[in-house]
Amino acid sequence: MARESESGLPIEPVYGPADLTGWDPVRRLGEPGGYPFTRGVYPTMYTGRPWTMRQYAGFGTAAESNARYRQLIAHGTTGLSVAFDLPTQMGHDSDAPLAHGEVGKVGVAVDSVEDMRVLFDGIPLDRVSTSMTINAPAALLLLLYQLVAEEQGIGADRLTGTVQNDVLKEYIARGTYIFPPKPSLRLTADIFRYCTAEIPKWNTISISGYHMAEAGASPVQEIAFTLADGIEYVRTAVAAGMDVDDFAPRLSFFFVARTTLLEEIAKFRAARRIWARVMREEFGAENPKSLMLRFHTQTAGVQLTAQQPEVNLVRVAVQALGAVLGGTQSLHTNSFDEAIALPTDKSARLALRTQQVLAYETDVTATVDPFAGSYAVERLTDEVEAAAVALMCRVEDFGGAVAAIERGFQKAEIERNAYRIAQETDSGERVVVGVNRFRLDEEEPYTPLRVDPEIEARQTRRLQRLRAERDQGAVDSALAALKKAAEGTDNVLYPMKEALRARASVGEVCNALREVWGRYVPSDTF
């Protein structure tokens, strides 16, 4: 009897040649590093060097997070991934009424260039690749990073990293949006144009399916809605007058890796194939790099359990293996205690060691795409691809990703799938080890890491000192120039950078844009 995948696709007990009858390996697979990139975006993949090992970190104050980054680098991390607190993600200063109780809780609080300076103190920004998980105010944090690099004497042309900058998925799955979709897309296009001219090695966007998966999306929904968002961003940039081959090579993606190993491998391979075809056939991209779906992967936080948390070490190892076998370019492995609280130093180190064992003690880096030609994986890849394309066509029927978002389509589809998962877990049909089967009568005690509740007061005092010491006239003039650019068609990043250089705060810059563009208010109309 066939089982079903996470996306509801049948998984047969046995696969064989009949499952690939008429299957053309040249057309469907190609060669590694060649169209349609099913087998990976680079010819040698990990045989030359492993993926970038990132660890997502950030909490409390900039000084505390800086200390964690230094520890991670000392333990062998090759790329930093910065978590920001909710006020920063929403464009509010730490002393804003709406920030109360949330400062430093789920990431680091960054209110101004002074916090960013402390955050990367002693870290050579020309030798570390930095990913920043920030969306609506992505332009601000990128510019603050550039300003700190300039203070270190590092030119922007030497900076490498990624800014997430994917606001469309915020309307679908997360909710940390600020502005309505239209000005948000304009800001995204301005970032593309700015980085092409000023920070050429920077990945200007990380189009994210991870957060949709965390909200309950199936693997098919994850890649379908993510690629649909990617199409919307490309259309926006092209409509703004940019040549697709000028910006598309710097697009990147961000996916989850679940414990369902075979479907996850198939998902990554299918996503590469779909994106390559879309970029070639719809947008006429000619640069091979424009066709490559390069992606970062994070293991599935939503599958971590507070019960028997050490079992999460096993889950994360399996998930990480799926990401590697699927051809990820960089990887973050979750710490086993994240379902309880912020990771401790030890658990963060164990998460990194998981990647290092995969890279240096197994043979998965010895050959490219070891599952190529597998009856099961190739059949699943084709089925995931077909189901995702069908769902992308439904998005197109609405008029594209933004129109579908405004109707609530993606959000409703994900919520339905999340409800199905919850029902299956509650009934025991879906086994979660330690939760609905193989439970302990009494959980072992565990002491988690907690954030100092005095952080909010300290950040407030830093802001008071900043405002007292800066040239307020220069700040006001720079913010006025920013609003003028936002009212017209000029690239807002140039006046935004000058406002931040004058020590305007993140909240003040976002408030200036709120005055011009307004705030997004969601509606459930689907």
C-alpha positions, -999 to 999 in steps of 0.1 A, spaced: 0 0 0 14 34 -10 22 61 15 18 98 9 45 124 9 43 156 29 26 172 -2 1 144 -6 19 127 -35 19 89 -35 51 71 -25 52 36 -39 67 7 -20 89 -1 -49 101 19 -79 117 5 -111 124 12 -148 87 14 -156 83 45 -134 107 63 -158 93 50 -191 99 76 -218 120 97 -193 148 116 -211 178 120 -188 195 146 -210 165 169 -211 154 163 -174 188 162 -159 215 178 -180 250 179 -165 259 194 -131 263 231 -135 244 231 -168 208 238 -178 183 228 -164 205 226 -133 186 196 -119 219 181 -107 232 213 -91 242 248 -100 280 241 -102 298 214 -121 319 202 -91 294 211 -63 311 199 -30 339 179 -45 360 211 -45 348 227 -12 318 221 10 288 244 13 290 276 34 283 267 70 262 295 85 248 297 120 218 319 126 225 340 157 216 372 174 200 381 207 199 408 233 223 436 227 248 441 199 277 434 223 262 400 233 256 390 197 291 401 188 305 377 214 284 348 200 296 356 164 332 355 176 326 321 192 310 307 161 339 319 139 364 304 163 345 271 161 347 270 123 316 289 110 323 302 75 294 326 73 273 346 98 236 348 97 221 376 117 188 374 136 171 408 144 146 414 172 109 421 163 111 459 168 140 461 143 122 438 118 91 461 121 111 493 118 106 505 154 132 519 178 137 501 211 121 529 230 89 530 208 58 520 227 51 491 203 86 477 210 79 473 248 86 437 259 101 426 227 136 442 227 163 417 221 140 387 225 141 369 191 172 386 178 195 415 183 183 450 187 198 474 161 186 510 164 214 529 147 248 528 131 263 527 166 246 493 173 258 479 139 293 491 147 293 472 180 276 441 164 306 436 140 334 449 161 366 430 154 350 410 126 367 415 92 338 422 69 359 415 38 366 380 49 332 369 63 300 364 43 271 378 62 234 369 58 209 393 74 174 380 80 155 413 76 128 421 51 107 453 52 136 475 65 162 454 46 176 485 28 184 502 62 203 472 76 223 467 44 233 504 44 243 503 81 265 472 73 281 492 44 287 522 66 304 500 92 325 484 65 336 519 53 347 527 88 368 495 87 383 508 55 366 481 34 352 490 0 317 479 -8 330 460 -38 346 436 -13 315 428 7 298 394 3 266 382 18 228 383 15 200 404 27 167 386 28 146 415 15 116 392 7 86 412 18 60 393 -2 63 362 20 57 385 50 22 392 37 17 354 32 33 338 63 50 360 88 34 394 92 65 416 98 56 440 69 56 477 71 45 493 38 19 482 13 30 458 -15 34 484 -42 60 507 -24 76 476 -9 83 462 -44 96 497 -55 120 495 -25 131 460 -36 138 473 -71 158 502 -56 179 477 -36 186 457 -68 197 488 -87 218 502 -58 237 469 -52 243 464 -89 261 498 -89 275 499 -54 278 464 -38 282 441 -68 290 409 -50 260 411 -26 230 388 -30 202 414 -31 174 391 -21 168 357 -5 134 347 -17 121 326 11 100 295 13 113 287 48 88 308 66 59 295 46 70 260 56 72 270 92 36 283 89 25 249 76 32 249 38 38 215 22 70 211 1 50 217 -31 34 248 -17 68 260 -4 85 260 -38 54 270 -58 46 301 -38 83 310 -34 90 308 -71 58 328 -78 72 355 -55 105 354 -74 87 359 -107 70 390 -92 103 405 -81 119 399 -115 89 414 -133 91 444 -110 128 450 -117 123 446 -154 94 470 -154 116 495 -136 140 494 -166 166 469 -154 181 443 -177 174 408 -163 210 397 -167 222 427 -147 204 416 -115 193 380 -118 227 365 -111 225 380 -75 190 365 -67 191 338 -41 165 316 -24 159 302 11 142 269 18 136 245 47 148 210 51 124 186 67 130 151 80 112 136 50 145 130 32 134 118 -3 108 144 -9 131 172 2 158 161 -22 132 159 -50 119 194 -40 153 211 -43 160 194 -76 125 203 -90 128 240 -78 161 244 -97 146 230 -129 114 252 -127 134 284 -121 159 278 -149 130 273 -174 111 304 -162 141 326 -164 150 314 -199 115 312 -214 96 340 -197 124 366 -191 148 357 -219 178 355 -196 210 347 -214 236 347 -187 238 311 -173 241 326 -138 207 342 -143 192 307 -146 208 293 -115 186 288 -84 211 292 -57 197 287 -22 204 287 15 188 260 37 178 259 73 167 228 91 131 227 101 125 247 133 88 238 133 97 201 136 118 206 168 102 195 200 104 207 236 99 171 247 131 151 248 150 179 232 181 159 226 162 139 200 163 171 179 200 164 173 189 134 153 162 153 134 186 181 125 212 157 112 187 140 89 174 174 77 209 187 71 217 155 51 186 162 29 198 197 22 232 186 13 220 157 -10 196 183 -25 225 206 -34 222 236 -11 248 264 -13 248 272 24 232 257 55 221 266 90 215 237 114 192 245 143 203 239 178 185 211 197 172 234 224 155 260 202 120 248 210 126 258 246 146 290 244 176 307 228 204 282 221 232 278 246 268 281 235 271 243 237 240 235 216 250 261 190 284 244 188 268 209 184 246 223 156 277 234 137 295 202 145 266 183 128 275 201 95 312 194 100 306 157 104 286 156 72 313 176 53 344 158 66 334 124 80 309 111 54 313 106 17 284 128 5 309 154 -7 328 129 -28 305 129 -58 280 153 -74 242 146 -70 245 110 -58 207 104 -62 207 112 -100 190 83 -118 173 69 -87 140 56 -98 123 69 -66 139 103 -65 136 110 -102 99 101 -101 93 122 -70 112 151 -86 89 150 -117 58 148 -95 68 176 -72 77 197 -103 43 190 -119 23 198 -88 43 230 -81 38 242 -117 1 236 -114 -1 256 -82 20 284 -98 -5 285 -126 -33 291 -100 -13 321 -87 -10 334 -123 -48 330 -127 -52 357 -100 -28 380 -120 5 371 -102 18 368 -66 7 402 -54 -28 399 -67 -31 365 -51 -18 378 -18 -44 406 -19 -70 379 -22 -55 359 6 -50 328 -17 -15 316 -5 -23 323 31 -55 303 30 -39 273 12 -10 272 37 -35 274 66 -55 245 52 -23 224 50 -13 234 86 -47 223 99 -43 190 82 -9 184 98 -23 194 132 -52 169 128 -29 141 118 -6 148 147 -34 150 172 -49 117 160 -15 99 161 -16 92 123 15 114 120 41 101 145 62 127 164 87 109 185 85 120 221 52 139 216 25 115 206 46 83 207 76 71 226 70 96 254 87 97 288 67 97 320 88 126 332 109 150 312 145 155 323 152 190 337 169 215 313 182 250 320 177 273 290 195 305 281 174 336 289 176 372 277 184 398 303 151 418 308 172 450 314 181 451 277 152 474 268 162 500 294 198 499 282 188 503 246 166 532 255 195 550 273 217 544 242 190 561 220 187 590 244 224 596 243 225 592 205 198 619 200 215 642 225 249 640 208 241 640 171 236 670 148 198 671 148 197 696 119 217 672 97 193 644 106 162 665 98 176 676 65 186 640 55 151 627 65 135 654 44 156 644 14 146 608 19 109 617 19 113 637 -12 129 608 -30 101 585 -17 75 608 -31 92 607 -66 110 581 -85 146 585 -73 164 556 -57 157 560 -20 188 542 -8 212 571 -15 194 596 8 186 568 32 223 561 36 230 597 43 203 598 70 218 567 86 253 582 84 240 613 102 229 589 129 192 588 122 177 558 139 160 528 122 126 539 135 130 575 124 139 564 88 110 539 87 86 566 101 97 590 74 88 564 47 55 555 66 45 592 62 49 589 24 39 553 17 16 545 45 12 512 64 -1 479 52 -34 467 67 -42 431 58 -76 418 47 -89 383 47 -110 383 15 -103 348 1 
